[in-house]
């Protein structure tokens, strides 16, 4: 995925605000909204807003080569790439290149290289390898003067483009070799290399990992073999593409029982708590400016300021930018030719660069006056308080980063020894590297299979692995098409949006699409289905749009066209009839589920929290939210307007009874508070159950975290404001075999566009949970009661079946009940087990 802005070098980035700020309010707002939508991966919306921004630019008389158009053009190029529209993408890239040449130098200027690299890659994807190769040669020639001591920061990108060219020519060996080198560099760096300069993002990983997999497939012809060589490298590449912090958190939870002594256990818990605090602070600091409200007067002055900037003559500033770039090029050449003895000349050039960056410091009287008025319109106390809190968060973040790094070094020096086995804490505490096919097979039980996906912009791949067999295959569908199809199917499963209610459920006219559920099964599972034969339990590693798809609600056989309505739903060959499903954040999570031990289990069976004190009208029995956060703490008045959930008491008492806990283990109403959770020894309980409203991060005003609703206090405090957020959850010290989140959307990411399972799931794994029961969509309360109690009853009857199988039996019982409303997947299919779902291997 690519995005361009005018600022494509370090010096240009410093000058960008001078050039791009001058536009009217309509253009600026649309341009900014398009950029934000793109960053959140809402590509259709981003493309629409970018097109509107360019229309506003036309209406305002901006020239076709005006550099202020670059952000919108970059968004359009990126969205075209996402939707696979090569012609549109190429047109936008040529428009970008024309702007770059017109404003930042001719064809031989270094700034053109960025657009030319993108065009070279496009030529390769469009099946024009010769054109791609020719343009890449031009780029390499442009960049050569800037290579210092043989270090080319763009060499990895160029290597990946060459590999893609070989791929398009069917030269599988050279493509495989090139992509392997790129992945090796990524592995050595410990992270995916991305270039990000003021809006230009070139995600090398988006095509490197898929390219390696495609090359390996071409080399092997899809042969399964013994899983070694190119097939194994392809399997590892898939894991590099989709590393997640949730997987790391689960691995650390698994490491705890292997502590050598109490001191190590305590040190490891302290390390994990510091990491969780740091993750929370980074998100809070990044999103803090969004919590600040502006008065109408401030908004009006900001509009006037934008209009004043629009009236500025940007020609002098553009020429200043060109001059700065020329001087920078001279400085680089001088550093190459004269590494020592030319310090005075270098200093003079640096001073000239600084002066060129500010061509007219005394200009802009009107702008200065408006800025002064805007400053006066800002309440000094509020402004000081805002910046004080933001600075405090930043300082705290840096302090905790330093503390964590120091603690990590001390822990590594004392406890992490060379030679620690792959199933011990050294492997868990580090960011986990991908595992090979042979190790994955060794970690699977005789009744287990692994189903894992690589979803990429152009196409996807699927792997199905058991202890005895390997099968992998391409999935010929782009990510954007998968997103659309999954969204439509899930909408059919959950047509009522945020409802989670106790009211009677009626079947909508437009119900679940059985034909599409079967079509998706054939597309996603069919090519490797033989490897799943006879396996009762499947570990599922979904990626991209597939993280929102309940695989157990796919249909394995064509629906009977003679059956309609409830009969068709009752007779459907649901995947849940064949397999119990456990979702894992990544393939390497198999290490965690294989390492969980019986020893040091929590002493008490259960604690549950539910039926919070809420006084909404409850007409629809919702377990969701609107906006209940005022930017710092929960808005208690709004929070209390959520619908009460009296049926959660029944759910919690039934589960408590099933696991042998007494009524005192169920905390309801005034006892179900945030303070209660934080102050009790939650690490003493094997099952921790929350039956309440769940809040999705994207719906919170001023908060970038999902949360669980508990009874609001009379007055909010830092300790208790009625919302147990993901950051607060991560700081808990759990020792739970199973955390049940019987609420809305608890499998969701921490925010729109965030990595999969980065919300409540990651938080509870951080805290020490070994498995979770989470939901794909808002859950009907009666369904939640029936499904959770049914799962625990199944475990009580047969403790050796595992949590995923217990949930499967509970779902099937609902299907077999014969009640029409309960046959819809929206009723029986919202939950899935994540983490340790299979029977524990002894």
N, C-alpha and C positions, 0 to 999 in steps of 0.2 A: 504494500500500500504506500502511496507516495503523496506528499504534499509539498508545495513550494510557497515561499514568500520571497520578497525582494531581497531579504538579508541572507546572503549565502556565503559570507566569509566572516571572520571574527570582527574585522573592522566594519564591514557593512552592518553587522548585527548591532554594533554600537551606535550607528547612525540611523538605524531603521525607523525609530520613532520620529525623526525629523521629516522623513519622506512620507511615511504611510499614515501619519495622523491627520493629514489635511484632506478632509472630506466632509460632506454634509451628514447630518444625523441619520437620515434614512440609510445611506450607504454604509456608514459605520456600524449601525445596529444590525443590519442584515449580514454584513461581512462577519461581524463578531459572532452572531448566532449560528452562521454556517460553520465557522471554525469549531465552535463548542459542540455542535451536533456531530461533526466529523470525529472529534476526539472521543466522543461517547459511542462511536461506531453506529450512529443512527444515519446511515448513508443516504437513504431516500430523502429524508428530511434535509440533510446537509446539502445534497445536490439541488433541491428545490430552492433553498435559501440562497445558495451561491448564485444560481441563475437570476434570482430576484435582485441580488446585490449588483450583479453586472448590468441588469436592466436599469437600476437606479444610477449606476455610473454613466450609462449612456444618456439618461435624462439630464444628468448634471453636466454633460459635456466633457467628460473625461476622455482623453484620447485613447485609442486602442492600445497604445504602448505605454500608457501611464502606469508606473510601478505600483500604484495603489490597487491595481486589479489582480496582483499576483496571488494574494491569499485565496480569493474566490476561484481563480483559474486553477489553483492547486487543489482546492476541494473538489472541483468538477473533474479534474483528471483522476483524483483518487477514487471518487465514487464510480466513475466510469470503469476503472480497473476492477473495483469490487464487483460490479455487475457484469463484467466480462464484455463490455462494449469497446472493443479495440479501436474502432474508427473514431468514436467520440474522444477517447483518451488521447489518441494521436493528435487530433485537432487541438485539444487543449494544451498538450505539451508543445506543439509548434507555436501556439500563441504565447506560451510562457517563454519560449526561446526567443521569440521576436521582441518581447518586452526586455529580456535580459540584454540582448544585443543593442537595443536602442538606448538603454539607460546606463548600462554598466560596461560599455566597450563593444568592439566589433567581434567578429567570429573568433578571433584569436584570444579573446579575453577569458581569463580563468573562470569568471562567473558563469559562462555558458556551459561549462563542463557538467554542472549538476543536471541541467535539463537534457544535455546530450547523453548522459549516462542513462537517464530514465528512458529516453527514446531508443537507445541501443537495446535495452532490456525489452522494450515493447516490440521492436523489430524481431527479436528472437522469439518472443511469445506468439507473434503473428506469423511465424513460419518463414521469416526473411533473414536467415542466419548470415548471409553475405553482407546485407545492409547493416546488420547489427555489428558484425566484425569490423566493418569499415568505420563506422561511427565510434566504436570503442577505441580504435587506433587513434582517431583524432583526439579523443579525451585524454588518452595516455600522453600524447604529445603536449597537450595543454598543461597537464599536471607536472610534467617532468621538471620544469624550473623550480618547483616548490618542494621537491624531494630533498630532504636534508639528511646527510649521512646514510643514504640508502634506505631511510625509513619512509615508506609511502603509506600514509594512513588510509588510503583508498584501495590498497592492493587487494584486500579481502573482497571488496565489492567487485572489483574488476575480475578477480578469479572466479567469483560466482557467476558473473555475466558470461565469461568464457565457457564455464561448465554448462550454462543454459544453452549457449549456441551449439555446443557439442550434442546436447540432448535433442535439440530440434533436428540435427543432422542424423540422428540415430546412431551416433558414435557413443555407445553406452560405456565403453571402457574409459574414454577420456572424460566423459560427463561424470561418471562415478568417481574417478580419481580427483577431479576438480572439486566436486561437492564434498568429498571426504576431507580434503585439505581444509575447506572452509569450516566444516563442522569441528575438525580438530582444533582449529584456532578458537572457535567459540568455546569449546570445552576447556582449552588452556586459559582463556580469559575468565572462565567461571560465569559468564553471562552472555546473552545475545548481543552482538555489537550493533548499535543503532547510531545513526547520525541524526542529530537533532539541533538545528541552528535556526532559532527564531521561526519555527513553523515548518521547516523542511525535515520531514521524517522519511527515511528510506529503510523499511523494515527488511533487512537482509534475510531474516529468518523466515519470512512469509514464503519465500520461494526456494531457499537453500535446502531446507529439510524435505520439502516435497520433491525437489529436484533429485536429491540423493535417493529417496525411496523409488522414484520413477526410473532412475538409472539402474538401481539394483534389480528392479522388476524386469527391466529390459535385458540385463545381463543374465539373469537366471531363468527368464521365460516364465516366471511365476512358480518355478519348481519349489516344492516344500523342502525336500532334502532333510538334512539333519539340523537345520537352523543355524548353520555356521556361515562364515564369509559374508557376501553382500546382503543376504537375508537378515543376518544378525545385525549388521550395521544399519540397515533400514529400520529395524525394530528399535534400535537405540536412538536413531534420528527422530523418530516419532516422539520419543519421550523428551528429547531436548526441546522440541517445539512447544510442549505443553507442561513445563515444570510449574508447580503451584506451591504457594506457601502453605496451603492446607495439607498437602502431602508431607511437607517438612514437619509441620506441627504433629501430625499423626505418628511419624517416625520417632519424634522425641518422646511422645507419650509411651510408645512401645519400649523405649530404652530404659525407663525407670526401674523395672524389676531387676535389671541386670547390674544395678549399682553394687560396687564391691563392699561398701560399708555405709553406715549412716551418714558419715561426713560427705561422701560422694553423692548420696541421695539428696541431701540438703543443698549441696552446691549446684547440683543439676536443676533442682526446683528453682533456686534463686536465678540461675542463668535463664531459664525459660520464662520466669516472671519478668525479668528485665527485657527480654526480647519482646514479649507481649506488650509491655508498657511502651517500648520504642515504636512498635508498629502502630499502636493507637495514636501516639503523639504525632507521628509523621502524617497520618490521615487528618487529624484534627487541625494541624498547622496549615496543611495545604488547602483545606476547605474553610478556614476561619474567615477570610475576606468576604465570603458569600453570606455570612451572617449579619453583615452590617447594613442597616437600613439608611435610606437617604430621604431627606425632606423634599417637598415639591420645589422649593427655592433652589436647592442644590442641583436637582435634576435639570431645572431651567437654565441655570448658569453653565452646567456642563454642555448643554446643547448649544448655547451661545459660543462657548469656547471651541467646540468642534467646528462651528460655522466660521469662526475667525481663523482657525487653522486652515480651513478650506480656501480662504481668500489669499493665503500666503502664496508667494511665487516659489515653487519648489525647484525651479531650474537651477538656482545658485546652489541649493543643497545637493542636488543630484551631481552637479559638476564638482562640488566639494567631495562627494563620495568617490567619484571617479579619481580625483586627485589623490585621495587617501589610499585608494587601492593601488595606484601607480607607485606611490611612495612605499607602500608595504612590499610590493614586489621587488623594488630596489633594495629594501632592507634585507629581504630574504636572500637575494643574490649576493649582497655584501657579506652576509653571515656565512654563505657557502665559500666565497672566494677568499675571505679574510677572517678566519675564526678567531684570531688573536691579533692585537696591535691596531685595531680599527675602532676602538671603543668610542673615541670622540666623534667620528663620522656616524657611528650607529646612534649615538645620543642625539646628534643633530637631526637625523632622519626621524627619530621617534618624536622629537619636539615638533618637527614639521607635520607629522601625521596628526598629532594632537591639535595643532593649530588649524589644520585643514578640516578637522572634524567639527569645528565651531567657526564657520566662516563669518558670521555676523552676530556677535554676542549681544550687541546693543539693540538689535531690531526686535520688533514684536511688542510695541508699547501697548497696543490694544489687548494682546494676549496676556501680557503681564498684568494689566489692570483686571481682566476677567479672572485670572488666577488669584489675584489679591482678593477680589470680591468672593470668590468661591471659598477661599480660606476663611474670610470673615463670616460667611454663612454657616460655617461649620462650628458647632458648639465646641469651644476649646476643651471643656471638661470631657465631653463625649469623645472627641478626637484623641485626647490624651489617654483616656481610659481604653479606647480601642487599640491604639498603638502600644500601650503598655501591656495589654493582655496578649497581643500578637507577638510582641518582642519577648514577653515572658515565655510564651509557648515555644518560640524559636530557641531561646536560651536553654529552656528545659530539654528540648529535643536534642540539642547539641551536647548538653551535659549527660543525658541518658545514653546517647550514642557512644560517648567516650567511656562511660561507666560500663556499658555492655561490652565494648571491645576489650577493655581491661580485664573484665571478669572472664570473657571467653579465652583470652590468652592464658590467664592463670589456671583456668579449668583444664585447658589443653595440656599445659605443662605438667600438671599434677596427675591427671586422670586418663588422658587419651594417650595410649601407648601404641607404638608401632607393633603391628602384628595382631591387633584386636580383630576378631573375626567379623565376617560380614553381618552376623546377626547380633552384634554387640554395639555398645553406645557410640564408639568412634564413628561408625557408619551412620548412626542416626543423628548425631549432633551436627555433623557437617551438612551442607546443602547436598542432597543425595545425587550422585551420578546415575545415569540410566543403567539398567541391568540388562543382561543378555537373555536370549531365548532359553538357554540351558538353565540359568538360574531361575527364571520364571517358572519353567517346568518343574524344577525341584521344589519350589515353594507351593505348588498346587497339590491338593489332596486327590485321592482317587475318584471322587465324585465332583471335582471342580473343573471348570473351564474358565479361561480368561478371554474376554471380548474387548478389544481396545481399538481406538480410532485416531487417525490423523485427519483432521478437517482443515483444508486449505482453500485459498481463494479460487483456484482453478478446478480442483478435483480433490478427492479424498481417498484414503485407504483404510482397510479393516484387517485386523489380525484376530484369529481364534486359535488359542493354544490350550492344550491339555497336557497331562503328564506323558501321553503317548503320541500326540500328533501336533502338527503345525499346519495352519492354513492361512494364507493372506491373499488379498485381492484388491484391485482398484475399485473405487466407488465413483462412477462417472457422473458426478454432480458437484457443482460449485457450492461454496459455503453460503452464498446469498440465496441460492435456491433451497438449500436445506433449511435455512432460517425461515424462509417463507412457508415451506411445507410443514415444518414442525410447529410453527406458530398457529397455522390454520388447524392442525389436528388438535393441539392442546386447547385452542379456543373452543373446539367442539366438545372437548372433555369438560371444560370449565367456562360455559357461556355466561355465567353470572359475575365474572370478574372477581371482586373482592369479598363476595358473600362467604361467610362461614356461619351458618345459622342453625337454630334448633327447629325452625319452622318446617312444615311438611314440604317435601321436595317433589316437584312435578317435572315430568319429562318435557323438554322444549321441542318445538316442531322440528328445528334443525338440530338433530342429535349428533352423536359421535359417528364419524365417517369410517365405517368398517372397511370399505374398499381401500381408502387411503392408508389405513392402519396396516392392511395386508401389503399394499404396494411399498410402503416404507420398510416393512419386514424383508420383502424380497430384495430391495435395494441395499439395505444396511446389513442384514444378517444372512440372507439367502446364499451369497457366494461362498460363505465359510460355514454354513450350517452343519455340514457333516462332522466338523470337529466338535460340535456341541452335543452330538448324538449320545444319548445315554448318560449325560451329565445332569444331575439334579440341581446343581448350584452353579451360577455364573457370576464371576467377578466382572463388573462392567466398568470400563474406564472411558467415559464419554468426553468429548472435547467440543469446543465451539458451541454451535446451536444445539448439539445433541445433549448437552447438560440439562436442557429443559424438557427432554423427551422421556416419559415414563415407558421404558422398554417393555415392562411387564404387560402394558396395554396394547402392544402390537399384536397383530393377528397372523398366525403362522400358516393358515390354510385359506384358500379363497372362500369368502362368505357364500352361504347357500342363497342364491337369488330367490328361492321360493319362500324364504323366511323373511318376515318384516317385523319392525318394531321390537317389542320385548322378546319375541321368539328368536329374532336374529341375534340380539345381544346375548341371550342365554345360550345359544348354540354356537357362538363364536369360538374359534380355536385360539383363545388368548395365549400369549407366550407364558403367562403366569400358570397355565395348566401344565406346562412342560418343565419350567425352571423357576427356582428361587433366585432372586437377583440381589446382589450387594454392589453398591456403587463405591468405587475407590477414587480418590483425587488424582492418582497417577499409578502407573505400573509398579513403580518402586515401592508403593504402599504395601505390596505383597510381603515385603520384608517385615513390616510392622505387624500385619495380622498373623504372620507365621511366628512372631517372636513373643506375642503376649503370653504371659505365664500365669499359672494358677496361684503361685505364691504371692503373698502380700496383698491379697484381695481385701477390699473394705469389709469391716466386721458386720455392718448393718445392711439389711436387704433393700430399704426403700425410703425415699423422702419425696413428697410431691407438693407442688405449689399450684393453686388455682382459685377459681371463683373470686377474682379481685373485686374490691368494692367500687363498682361503677354504677352510674345511675342514668345511662342513656335510655331512650324509649324502648330499644330492643325489638322494634317492629320487624326487622329482618334478621335479627340474631347475628349480626356481623362480628367476625373476629378479624378486624383489619384496622386501618387508620385513615384519617384525612391528613390534617397537619396539627401536630400536638407538641410542637417544640418551639420555644420562643427565641432560640439562638444560643442560649446558655444552659437552661434547664427545661424540664418538661413544663408545658403550660397545663397546670393542674386542672383548671376549669374545663379546658377542651378534652383533656385526658379522661376526666370523669364522665364525659358525655358518650363515651364508648358504651356499647350494649353490654349489660351484665351477662354472665355466663354460668348460670346456676347448674347446668348439666355437667360442668367440669367436675363438680364434687362427686357425682356418681362415677365418672370415669376414674378419678384418682382413688376412691375407696375400693372400687372393683379391682384395680391393678394391685393396690396394697394387699388386699386379701389374697390375690393369686400368688404373690411372692412371699407370703407369710409375715407381713408387717401389720402392726396394729393401727388403730385409728389415729393415734398420736403422731404417726408419721405423715399425716395429711394436713398441710397447712393451708387453710382457706380464709377468705375474707380478710379481716384485720391482721391475721397472722401471716398472710401471704404478701410480705413486703420485701422491698429491695434490701433493707437493713437486715431482715431475717436471713436472707440468702448469704449476705456478706459476712455476717457475724457468727453463723453456725459452722460447725466442723463438717462441711459438705464432703470432705474427703473420706468420711466414715461410711458412705452409702454406695452400694453397688448399682442401684438404679436411681437416677435423679430425673424427675418427671415434671415438666412445665405444661399445664393445660390452661391456656390463656390466649390473649390477642398477641399476634406477632406483627411487628412493624417493619416495613421494607424501607431500606435506606433512601431510595429515590423519591419517596413520598414525604420525607421529613424536611421541614423548613429549618435550615440552619444546622443540620446534623448530618454528617456523612457516614453514619453507622446504622445498621439495623439494631433492633432492640426487642425485648420482651416486656410486656406490660404487667406490672404488679399493682397492688393496692396503693393509690396515691396517698401521700402523707398530708397532714393538715397544712404544713408549710414545707416547701422544697428545700433541700440541703444538698451539698455535694455528695453526702453519704446516701441520701434517699430522696429521689424526685419521682419515684414511681416507674422509672424506665431502667431496666437492667440492659445496658448497652453491650455491644460486642467487645469493646475495650475493657469494660468491667468484668465481663464473663471470662475473658482470657486471663485475668489476674486471679481467678479462683484456683484453689488447690484441690482438684477433683481426683478421685481414684475410682471412677465409675466404669463398670462394664458396659452400661447402656444409659445414654441420656435421651429421653423422649421429649421431643419438641412438638407437642400437639397444638400447633398454631399455624398461621398463614405463611406460606412461601418461605419456610425455614431453610430450604436448600439454596436460596437465592444468593447472588454475589453481594459484596458489601455496598456496591453502587452501580449505576448504569455504566457499562463499559469495563467494569472491573473483571479480574480473573475469576474463573469459575470457583465456586465454593469458598469465596473469600469473606463471607459474612459470618453468620452464626456458626456454621460448620467449622470454619477455621478457628474461631474463638473457643469453641468447646474442645477441639483437639488440643489447642494451646493449653487449656486448663487441665487436661489430663484424661478426657473421655476416650474410651477405646472404640466405642461405636455410637452411632446416633440414629434416631428415627426422625426423618425430616420430610417436609412436604413440598411438592412441586407447585401447588396452587392453594388458594384459600380453601379451607376444609370445612365441610358441614359438620356441625357439632355432634349430631347424632351419629354420623359416620365415624367421627373421631373416637367417640365412646365405644362403638361396636368394634372398630378395627384394633384399637389398642388393647382393650380388654380381651378380645379374641386371641390376639397374639400372645399375651401373657398366659392365658388359659392353656394355649397349645404348648407353651414351654413348660408349664407346670405338669401337664399330662405326660410330656416326653422331653425331658431336659436336654437330651443329646441331639436334638434336631437342628439347633442353631437359630439365630434370630431371623434371618432372611426366610427360612422355611416356615417359621412360626407366623410371620407376616403373610406369607403366601397362603397358608391354610386359612388364615382369618379372612383374606380377600376372597378366596374361593367359597368360603361359607356364605359370604354376602351374595355372591353371584348365584349360588345354588338356592338361596332363600326364595327365589321366584318372584319377589316383589318388583314390579316394573321400575320404580324409581331407583332401586338399589342396583339395578343391572347396568346403569350408566357408569362408565369409567370415572366421571367426575365425582361419583359417590364412593366407589370401592378402590380406586387406583391412585389417590393423592400421595400416599406415603411410600418411602423407600428406606431401606437400611443402608447406612454409610459406615464404612470402617470394618470392624470385625463382625461379619454377618454369618459366616459359615460355622459349622460345629467346630469347637476348639479341638485341635489335634494334640494329643498327649504324647 
